[in-house]
Amino acid sequence: MHSEQVLAFLDEHPEFLQQHAERYGLQAAPQAGERVVVSFVERQLLELKDQARQLEAQLQQLMEQGKANDQILARTHQLTLSLLNGGGLAHRIAALKDGLRDHFQLNRAAIRLWHPAAESDAEHYNARGEVQGLARNLAAAPYCGPYVNDEVMSWFPAKPVLQSFAQVALRDAAGQPFGLLVLASDDTQRFTRDMHTQYLAQIGALASAALLAALEER
């Protein structure tokens, strides 16, 4: 019997394979309304395959997060090198803003200081109580989210409309705030309430050390 004849026979008698499935090592397709019984071993294999897929997805996510962390560390390192070049207060503020723009694509940054040595810097000096109070409220961690008060908003141009902000307190060795760093973006997802802030805190500590060194030289 030729293969074409076998195929023709099976086409005419589709029930044949189902009736003899066990003999040929085949699994019979369930009929309508019929329950499928899966052996314990088969069920375990299916569960293991599902767990393997989940672990693979988690591993891929961890690898992607690791790459992102490496990029942030490399950018922070470049920012550190820029601030280590020294110079006066104006030079270090410019280096900080340039580094945030070049390495983190953050071209909207505002810095306000109320250290006595910054009083002659009209652009960056701001000793208002509400600004100092805002910095004190950031003791636990930087703030990320869609809101800032009117005073902070006035530090940025009216356009483009800014949608998310990060506020980082600048602190001295005793932990007392002497300034505030605010980053802004027109992207609502750039700074969100649920984002981790450890890297922002590190950037704040780095900026604090660099700016404080320049202030104390005055």
Buried (B, 14 or more C-beta within 10 A) or exposed (E): EEEEEEEEEEEEEEEEBEEEEEEEEEEEEEEEEEEEEEEEEEEEEEEEEEEEEEEEEEEEEEEEEEEEEEEBEEBBEEBBEBBEEEBEBEEBBEBBBBBBEBBBEBEBBBBBBBBEBBEEBEEBBBEEEEBBEBBEEBEEBBBBBEEBEEEBBEBBEEEEEBBBBBBBBBBBEEEEBBBBBBBBBEEEEBBEEEBEBEBBBBBBEBBBBBBBEBBEEE
